Amino acid sequence: MIFVTHLLIGAVIDRIKGVPIGWALIGSALPDLIDKPLAMAGVFDVYHSIGHSFVSVICLGGIVVLTKYGKLIFLGWSSHIALDLFQIAINGRFTDLLFIFWPWLQSPSPLALPPGAFVFYYLGSPGFFVEIVLWVGIVTKWAQTRLLWRLPTQSFVLQ
């Protein structure tokens, strides 16, 4: 999934949980904010490493659930990883699903595209169209909510 979609889902989680937008949104951004710079700096040769692995989920889960909004950060982080797994599977890159087991297992032929190049690769893929449907659904629901909130609650009948 593209980065802004992860942010959108984080914001939706915050909204559903009834908290100010921010905590799940932060959690949904963290895997990419950790892994992309590490790969671009040459620390790792793939863009899904420590921030996208079970290692981070387990460590984060053990630490953040102790804080007031830690569960929301964890939810956002987990949603990011789940969406990436879904997107990779729907695009048929099944060996790339091994990123979740980093550092123990890695894909024999990872995509390893920097973020900008990935967007152009991603356009037109099955995952891209699922992402469009997701955006349309969320924006439509948001628009309906805003529109219905502004409509009068009583109807007037001319007699």
SVG drawing of the C-alpha trace seen along z (x, -y; Angstrom):
<svg xmlns="http://www.w3.org/2000/svg" viewBox="-53 -24 78 42">
<polyline fill="none" stroke="black" stroke-width="0.4" points="0.0,0.0 1.1,-3.5 2.1,-5.6 -1.0,-7.9 -3.3,-4.9 -1.6,-3.7 -2.1,-7.1 -5.8,-7.1 -6.4,-3.7 -4.6,-5.0 -6.9,-8.0 -10.0,-5.8 -8.8,-3.6 -8.4,-6.7 -11.9,-7.9 -13.5,-4.5 -11.9,-4.4 -13.2,-7.8 -9.8,-9.4 -8.2,-12.5 -6.6,-11.6 -3.0,-10.9 -2.0,-7.8 -3.0,-5.0 -2.0,-7.3 1.5,-7.5 1.6,-3.8 0.5,-3.2 3.4,-5.4 6.2,-4.0 7.1,-0.8 7.8,-2.9 9.4,-5.7 11.8,-3.2 12.5,-0.9 12.5,-3.3 15.4,-5.5 17.4,-2.5 17.2,-1.0 17.9,-4.3 21.0,-4.7 22.2,-1.3 21.8,0.3 19.5,3.0 19.0,4.0 15.2,4.3 12.5,1.8 10.6,4.2 13.0,5.1 12.9,4.5 9.9,2.1 7.8,4.6 8.7,7.8 7.3,9.9 10.4,8.7 9.0,5.2 5.5,6.3 6.4,8.4 8.8,5.8 6.4,2.9 3.5,5.0 5.4,5.6 6.3,1.9 3.5,-0.2 0.6,1.6 1.9,0.2 1.3,-3.4 -2.0,-5.3 -2.3,-5.3 0.1,-2.4 -2.6,-0.1 -3.6,-2.6 0.0,-2.8 0.1,0.9 -3.2,1.1 -1.9,-1.3 1.4,0.5 -0.3,3.9 -2.8,2.5 0.2,1.3 1.8,4.7 -1.5,6.5 -2.3,4.1 1.2,4.7 0.8,8.5 -2.6,8.2 -1.3,6.0 1.7,8.3 -0.5,11.4 -3.2,9.9 -0.4,8.8 0.8,12.4 4.3,11.8 4.0,14.6 7.7,15.1 7.8,11.4 5.5,12.2 8.5,13.6 9.4,10.0 7.3,10.7 10.0,13.2 12.9,10.7 15.8,11.3 15.4,15.1 13.8,15.4 13.9,13.1 12.4,13.3 14.8,14.9 14.0,12.1 12.6,9.1 11.2,6.2 13.6,3.7 12.3,0.6 12.8,-2.8 9.5,-4.5 9.2,-6.7 9.9,-3.8 7.5,-1.6 4.6,-3.9 5.1,-3.7 5.4,0.1 2.3,0.3 0.0,-1.7 -2.2,0.7 -1.6,3.7 -4.5,5.5 -3.6,4.1 -3.7,0.6 -7.4,1.1 -8.3,2.5 -6.7,-0.6 -8.8,-2.9 -12.0,-1.0 -10.8,-1.4 -10.3,-5.2 -13.6,-5.7 -15.5,-3.8 -13.9,-5.7 -14.3,-9.1 -17.9,-8.3 -18.7,-7.3 -17.0,-10.5 -19.0,-12.6 -22.3,-10.9 -21.6,-11.5 -20.8,-15.2 -23.8,-15.7 -26.3,-13.9 -25.0,-15.9 -25.9,-19.1 -29.4,-18.1 -32.4,-19.2 -33.7,-16.4 -37.4,-17.4 -39.2,-17.3 -41.7,-20.0 -44.9,-19.2 -46.9,-21.9 -50.6,-21.7"/>
</svg>
